[in-house]
């Protein structure tokens, strides 16, 4: 529609299916439906699109933060609930700690046994069948050889020799055979002993008579290889005049007869022999010492000076290629003592007031041993020996750790001294109980450890 100012004005009419209004109503509606030009203020100026977005985000953020704070305030527990929760955690943690410590509960008792240092300078007598101090023997029989050049020739006369066992089935009394007693083989070869021996008499065992016997070394009556024979039986020609004795005194080889030779032999020079034999004797001495030590049981003691040995030089044996075997033999006896018996004998000699309480001497082997008279002959003939011991030693009284552990089980730790009074061989003791607040020993003896110490580090219970 065109207005009074000549411009065209637009208007919109709403077209709806309804009844036509009256003239007055239409006039009013026309005025309302005409779109007039808008007069805007600065507050009504639309904002740019970007600015609208920022404001919307800021508004949303503020709203979201407020909602989050409100949710957090609603979800957090009350202060007393926090205290209760943390209290329960600490309580259960303490229970676990106490249970863990209790699982390692126990007691350790460090014991210092009664001891005393003594000076030893005494003579002792031991016998094979002694009630207080006995000795035992260990036979020694070792051979060593070395091969060296045989650079000289010599006429050699060597007698064969070996070991026999002489039997006495004639009577219950011992029989002495003098030096050079003859022993004859079935082939008529004669061998002799080079020292006197005493053959024990018969004994009765399980209702049967057992002949007495002794070992001896015999030598061929003449040099020569024909006397080198294997194992054989022997009679004693000197008893032929007494048929009963002749039939019941006899001998049997323990080793073959060897070493017999007569003729020219290529052998090492004398100086080479001396050097070789000296080296062999040292080798044998070391070998015997090492070997006997391996056979000595822990409860026995062997003093180095209690080894009685003798060396013998065997005839050199010719080998191929102009060589010769030089041989040395060492025989003898080692005299052993039971540690417990010898320690008590030494302690009794040095401590007259020694009681019957069990003792030990850790440094018993440091004492110096010496025979008053070196045993001679076969070890079977030696019935008793006399010797001296010199030096310093320590006597330590023994205690029963298992009995002490059983005695302490379940008792208050304040009764340690009272319990130790029943163990006179204990001088001092030191106690450590786990956990530290425990006032009693564990009821289970296996949780109590008793250890022997040479000195105490803390404040011992005395």
Buried (B, 14 or more C-beta within 10 A) or exposed (E): EEEEEEEEEEEEEEEEEEEEEEEEEEEEEEEEEEEEEEEEEEEEEEEEEEEEEEEEEEEEEEEEEEEEEEEEEEEEEEEEEEEEEEEEEEEEEEEEEEEEBEEEEBBBBBBBBBBBEBEBEBEBBBBBEBEEBBBBBBEBEBBBBBBBBBEBEBEBEBBBBBBBBBBBBBBEEBBEBEEEBBBBBEEEBBBBBEEEBBBBBBEEEEEEEEBBBBBBBBBBBBBBEEBBBEEBEBBBBBBEEEEEBBEBBBBEBEBEBBBBBBEEBBBBBEEBBEBBBEBBBEBBBEBBBEEBEEEBEEEBBBBEEBBBBEBEBBBBBBEEEEBBBBBBBBBBBBBBBBBBBBBBBBBBBBEEEBEEEBBBBBEBEEBEBEBEEEBEBBBBEBEBBEBBBEBEBBBBBEBEBEEBBEBBBEBEBEEBEEBBEEBEBBBBBBBEBBEEEBEBBBEEBEBBEBEEBEEBEEEBBE
